[in-house]
Amino acid sequence: MKLIELLPLKGKQRQTLRRNYQILQEEVNKIGEKYEQKSYQELLNSEENNIIITIADHLEISFFVQVYNVQKDGTLCICIDANGLPTLFSIKPSYQFYKRPDGSVYY
């Protein structure tokens, strides 16, 4: 039995869910790149955890931004999770990066 036979969704429904994932991925990448440009102190002191944007067709996408760890050397571990559109298997994209105290970014 093939995986496609196990899924109760029609081809067009699967395509819509895949496209939704692509939209979320594109938008979380844009938000992530903006956050990479913020200063170390701005990220460390940021209280802005939820971001909501409206895209075409009046669809709202939300993002949860979290500094989830501060390493011993002061490096911030940042995760941005996207939500707002249904996706295949309900898997949503994330954007993660690390910001060092000197302002440099790595992944």
C-alpha positions as CSV (number, residue, x, y, z in Angstrom):
1,M,0.0,0.0,0.0
2,K,1.3,3.4,-0.9
3,L,1.3,6.4,1.4
4,I,-1.0,8.3,-1.0
5,E,-3.6,5.6,-0.5
6,L,-3.5,6.0,3.3
7,L,-4.3,9.7,3.1
8,P,-8.0,10.5,2.9
9,L,-7.4,13.8,1.1
10,K,-7.9,14.4,-2.6
11,G,-5.1,15.8,-4.7
12,K,-6.3,19.3,-4.7
13,Q,-6.7,19.3,-0.9
14,R,-3.1,18.0,-0.5
15,Q,-1.9,20.7,-2.8
16,T,-3.7,23.4,-0.8
17,L,-2.2,22.1,2.4
18,R,1.3,22.0,0.9
19,R,0.9,25.5,-0.5
20,N,-0.2,26.7,3.0
21,Y,3.1,25.3,4.4
22,Q,5.0,27.1,1.7
23,I,3.3,30.4,2.6
24,L,4.0,29.9,6.3
25,Q,7.7,29.0,5.5
26,E,8.1,32.1,3.3
27,E,6.6,34.4,6.0
28,V,8.5,32.9,8.9
29,N,11.7,33.4,6.9
30,K,10.9,37.1,6.4
31,I,10.2,37.5,10.1
32,G,13.3,35.6,11.1
33,E,15.5,37.7,8.8
34,K,14.1,40.9,10.4
35,Y,14.8,39.5,13.9
36,E,18.3,38.6,13.0
37,Q,18.9,42.3,12.3
38,K,17.8,43.3,15.8
39,S,20.5,44.1,18.3
40,Y,21.5,41.6,21.0
41,Q,20.1,43.8,23.8
42,E,16.9,44.3,21.9
43,L,16.4,40.6,21.5
44,L,17.4,39.9,25.1
45,N,14.9,42.5,26.5
46,S,12.2,41.9,23.9
47,E,8.7,41.4,25.3
48,E,7.1,41.0,21.9
49,N,6.3,37.3,21.8
50,N,3.3,37.2,19.4
51,I,3.2,38.7,16.0
52,I,0.1,38.6,13.8
53,I,0.3,39.6,10.1
54,T,-2.4,39.7,7.4
55,I,-1.5,38.4,4.0
56,A,-3.5,38.2,0.7
57,D,-7.1,37.1,1.0
58,H,-7.3,38.5,4.5
59,L,-5.6,35.5,6.0
60,E,-4.0,36.1,9.4
61,I,-0.7,34.3,10.3
62,S,0.6,34.3,13.8
63,F,4.2,33.9,14.9
64,F,5.5,33.1,18.4
65,V,9.0,34.4,19.0
66,Q,10.9,33.0,22.0
67,V,14.4,33.4,23.3
68,Y,14.4,29.9,24.7
69,N,17.9,29.6,26.1
70,V,20.9,31.8,27.0
71,Q,24.1,29.9,26.8
72,K,27.0,30.2,29.2
73,D,28.8,32.5,26.8
74,G,25.7,34.7,26.5
75,T,24.6,33.4,23.1
76,L,20.8,33.7,22.7
77,C,18.9,30.8,21.2
78,I,15.9,32.1,19.3
79,C,13.0,30.2,17.8
80,I,10.1,31.6,15.7
81,D,7.1,29.4,15.2
82,A,4.5,30.0,12.5
83,N,0.8,29.2,12.7
84,G,-2.5,30.2,11.2
85,L,-3.0,28.0,8.2
86,P,-3.9,24.3,8.0
87,T,-1.0,22.2,6.7
88,L,-0.5,18.6,5.9
89,F,-0.2,16.6,9.1
90,S,-0.5,19.9,11.0
91,I,3.3,20.4,10.7
92,K,4.3,24.1,10.9
93,P,7.6,25.6,10.0
94,S,10.0,27.3,12.4
95,Y,12.9,29.6,12.1
96,Q,15.8,29.2,14.5
97,F,19.0,31.1,14.9
98,Y,21.6,32.0,17.5
99,K,22.7,35.6,18.3
100,R,26.1,36.1,20.0
101,P,26.7,39.1,22.4
102,D,29.0,40.7,19.6
103,G,25.9,40.7,17.4
104,S,26.9,38.0,15.0
105,V,24.4,35.3,14.0
106,Y,24.8,31.6,13.3
107,Y,22.4,28.7,12.7
